[in-house]
Amino acid sequence: MQQNKIVILSTRPLQIELINKAAERNIQIEFVSFIEINGIKKDSLIKRVLHLSHHQLTIVFTSMNAVDAVLLFLSEKRPDWKIFCIGSTTKKSVKEYFGENAIAGTADSASSLADVIINHKGIDSVIYFCGDKRRNELPMKLLGHNIEVNEIEVYKTSETPYAFNKNYDGILFYSPSAVSSFFSVNRINEQTVLFAIGNTTADEIRKYSANKIIVAKEPEKELLAAEAMKYFDSIIHR
């Protein structure tokens, strides 16, 4: 691994301020998106979400993409929903639109969020806004505790693989889908350090690589990049 210059690949765009901050530390960050997110805009779905917005419901979000998709349907309406969501970025999106008081519980993973919902007394059903590639942990846990899960698919994830002919010192992954997309056309050397936004993404990485994996302390993309910078900064100045 080069000691004088570190090159990192981010599989999602990052704020330009963060990229510039990395450059000041002699760390170059490149980015390529390996997935494409598209909200579903069927009239029947829009009508269903608008209908739900008139009722007091328990809502689950495990993705910022799901929040964004639902907000497109709601316009300026503020439903009286009790919301459980993944922390950090998704929580910020929920808080900005619905208000902090609407958040009934958060966790760092879908599986942990299911535990929070289960331990919250009086919940017998939830509306789960999700994508077409949502994982099974949350609904399976809730169903196992007799909590009805009404899934509403509001966005689709498409893999957009891109093949590289260069090696990176580190690669940042933000979703299992991005991991699958990347490794479908790429191989990495043994020295490349892999950074995962959460444990679910880390588990997906392990299907393809035995390389060193560092998991973000909180599921937020800027924080993951900051952890990568801190890690390589310590190597540069060792």
MIPATOR-853719 format. One record per residue (C-alpha): residue in three letters; z, y, x; residue number from 1. Coordinates in pm, whole numbers, plus 50000, padded with zeros to 5 digits. Layout:
N
 code     w     v     u pos
  ALA     Z     Y     X NUM
...
END
This chain:
238
 code     w     v     u pos
  MET 50000 50000 50000   1
  GLN 49911 50343 50131   2
  GLN 50214 50548 50230   3
  ASN 50040 50885 50256   4
  LYS 49871 50886 49917   5
  ILE 49954 50699 49599   6
  VAL 49696 50644 49324   7
  ILE 49814 50553 48974   8
  LEU 49611 50453 48671   9
  SER 49741 50557 48329  10
  THR 49593 50371 48033  11
  ARG 49653 50675 47811  12
  PRO 49595 51046 47873  13
  LEU 49890 51242 48009  14
  GLN 49981 51609 48000  15
  ILE 49800 51808 48268  16
  GLU 50134 51957 48380  17
  LEU 50258 51608 48465  18
  ILE 49939 51522 48654  19
  ASN 49970 51845 48854  20
  LYS 50336 51774 48925  21
  ALA 50241 51431 49058  22
  ALA 49968 51583 49277  23
  GLU 50228 51809 49438  24
  ARG 50406 51490 49546  25
  ASN 50085 51344 49689  26
  ILE 50051 51111 49389  27
  GLN 49713 51104 49217  28
  ILE 49705 51001 48850  29
  GLU 49381 50891 48690  30
  PHE 49353 50788 48327  31
  VAL 49124 50573 48117  32
  SER 49197 50476 47756  33
  PHE 49166 50103 47701  34
  ILE 49209 50114 47325  35
  GLU 49079 50326 47040  36
  ILE 49290 50412 46735  37
  ASN 49123 50484 46401  38
  GLY 49309 50572 46083  39
  ILE 49197 50394 45767  40
  LYS 49065 50642 45511  41
  LYS 48996 50429 45204  42
  ASP 49047 50606 44870  43
  SER 49257 50316 44745  44
  LEU 49491 50349 45045  45
  ILE 49523 50725 45003  46
  LYS 49612 50683 44635  47
  ARG 49867 50416 44719  48
  VAL 50043 50628 44980  49
  LEU 50045 50930 44749  50
  HIS 50191 50715 44473  51
  LEU 50467 50595 44707  52
  SER 50541 50954 44805  53
  HIS 50684 51015 44457  54
  HIS 50951 50747 44496  55
  GLN 51272 50706 44693  56
  LEU 51190 50428 44938  57
  THR 51296 50272 45267  58
  ILE 51013 50320 45516  59
  VAL 50955 50163 45857  60
  PHE 50742 50305 46140  61
  THR 50706 50125 46473  62
  SER 50417 50339 46596  63
  MET 50337 50707 46628  64
  ASN 49983 50614 46520  65
  ALA 50115 50493 46184  66
  VAL 50308 50818 46136  67
  ASP 49997 51024 46214  68
  ALA 49785 50819 45973  69
  VAL 50032 50856 45687  70
  LEU 50072 51229 45743  71
  LEU 49699 51277 45689  72
  PHE 49743 51142 45335  73
  LEU 50057 51337 45248  74
  SER 49924 51684 45327  75
  GLU 50221 51919 45267  76
  LYS 50425 51681 45052  77
  ARG 50771 51582 45178  78
  PRO 50866 51246 45022  79
  ASP 51229 51148 44968  80
  TRP 51213 50855 45207  81
  LYS 51482 50682 45413  82
  ILE 51303 50614 45742  83
  PHE 51372 50363 46019  84
  CYS 51160 50411 46329  85
  ILE 51113 50336 46696  86
  GLY 51282 50596 46913  87
  SER 51137 50867 47133  88
  THR 50772 50959 47058  89
  THR 50756 50800 46713  90
  LYS 51096 50944 46624  91
  LYS 50980 51291 46732  92
  SER 50678 51268 46499  93
  VAL 50898 51157 46209  94
  LYS 51155 51428 46279  95
  GLU 50894 51706 46299  96
  TYR 50749 51628 45956  97
  PHE 51021 51461 45750  98
  GLY 51325 51622 45910  99
  GLU 51609 51464 46105 100
  ASN 51809 51384 45791 101
  ALA 51533 51147 45677 102
  ILE 51591 50920 45977 103
  ALA 51832 50642 45880 104
  GLY 51811 50449 46205 105
  THR 51622 50407 46532 106
  ALA 51587 50154 46812 107
  ASP 51384 50106 47130 108
  SER 51187 49804 47006 109
  ALA 51061 49657 46679 110
  SER 51294 49359 46712 111
  SER 51598 49583 46769 112
  LEU 51488 49806 46481 113
  ALA 51490 49502 46253 114
  ASP 51852 49441 46355 115
  VAL 51940 49801 46268 116
  ILE 51783 49761 45923 117
  ILE 51958 49429 45865 118
  ASN 52295 49580 45957 119
  HIS 52235 49875 45724 120
  LYS 52394 49766 45396 121
  GLY 52208 49775 45067 122
  ILE 51847 49734 45184 123
  ASP 51656 49459 45004 124
  SER 51299 49580 45062 125
  VAL 51103 49810 45294 126
  ILE 50759 49963 45316 127
  TYR 50620 49895 45662 128
  PHE 50335 50128 45764 129
  CYS 50158 49959 46053 130
  GLY 49832 49885 46233 131
  ASP 49611 49579 46217 132
  LYS 49759 49441 46540 133
  ARG 50124 49480 46460 134
  ARG 50352 49214 46607 135
  ASN 50556 48965 46408 136
  GLU 50909 49027 46533 137
  LEU 51017 49289 46280 138
  PRO 50877 49142 45957 139
  MET 50985 48789 46049 140
  LYS 51342 48900 46121 141
  LEU 51367 49098 45799 142
  LEU 51222 48817 45588 143
  GLY 51470 48580 45751 144
  HIS 51748 48798 45609 145
  ASN 51594 48814 45261 146
  ILE 51459 49166 45303 147
  GLU 51119 49201 45139 148
  VAL 50855 49355 45368 149
  ASN 50563 49533 45202 150
  GLU 50312 49592 45480 151
  ILE 50058 49871 45446 152
  GLU 49792 49881 45715 153
  VAL 49705 50245 45787 154
  TYR 49518 50225 46119 155
  LYS 49312 49988 46330 156
  THR 49322 49931 46705 157
  SER 49002 49846 46894 158
  GLU 49002 49734 47255 159
  THR 48773 49936 47483 160
  PRO 48771 49750 47817 161
  TYR 48653 49920 48134 162
  ALA 48599 49735 48463 163
  PHE 48718 49889 48792 164
  ASN 48612 49807 49146 165
  LYS 48909 49978 49309 166
  ASN 49275 49900 49361 167
  TYR 49563 50107 49228 168
  ASP 49917 50135 49361 169
  GLY 50051 50145 49006 170
  ILE 49925 50105 48650 171
  LEU 50093 50246 48339 172
  PHE 50069 50046 48016 173
  TYR 50174 50177 47675 174
  SER 50092 49891 47439 175
  PRO 50022 49516 47437 176
  SER 49667 49591 47317 177
  ALA 49598 49806 47621 178
  VAL 49729 49528 47845 179
  SER 49498 49274 47682 180
  SER 49202 49511 47703 181
  PHE 49262 49592 48072 182
  PHE 49303 49235 48191 183
  SER 49004 49111 47992 184
  VAL 48777 49261 48258 185
  ASN 49003 49344 48555 186
  ARG 49208 49174 48821 187
  ILE 49471 49341 49037 188
  ASN 49606 49281 49384 189
  GLU 49956 49151 49443 190
  GLN 50089 49487 49562 191
  THR 50007 49679 49242 192
  VAL 50324 49776 49053 193
  LEU 50295 49761 48675 194
  PHE 50487 49996 48445 195
  ALA 50550 49912 48078 196
  ILE 50651 50143 47794 197
  GLY 50882 49872 47655 198
  ASN 50977 49507 47668 199
  THR 50704 49397 47426 200
  THR 50439 49548 47651 201
  ALA 50608 49396 47956 202
  ASP 50598 49052 47791 203
  GLU 50225 49093 47737 204
  ILE 50176 49187 48105 205
  ARG 50352 48868 48211 206
  LYS 50082 48665 48037 207
  TYR 49831 48796 48292 208
  SER 50024 48886 48606 209
  ALA 50329 48791 48812 210
  ASN 50338 49135 48976 211
  LYS 50644 49360 48981 212
  ILE 50703 49519 48640 213
  ILE 50916 49826 48574 214
  VAL 51008 49893 48210 215
  ALA 51070 50248 48087 216
  LYS 51431 50336 48009 217
  GLU 51302 50504 47691 218
  PRO 50972 50433 47510 219
  GLU 50795 50762 47585 220
  LYS 50474 50790 47784 221
  GLU 50573 51099 47984 222
  LEU 50902 50936 48079 223
  LEU 50719 50624 48191 224
  ALA 50494 50834 48414 225
  ALA 50799 51018 48548 226
  GLU 50961 50684 48637 227
  ALA 50646 50579 48822 228
  MET 50645 50907 49013 229
  LYS 51011 50861 49105 230
  TYR 50946 50505 49221 231
  PHE 50653 50596 49447 232
  ASP 50818 50918 49562 233
  SER 51095 50708 49712 234
  ILE 50837 50495 49894 235
  ILE 50648 50795 50031 236
  HIS 50968 50950 50168 237
  ARG 51131 50628 50281 238
END
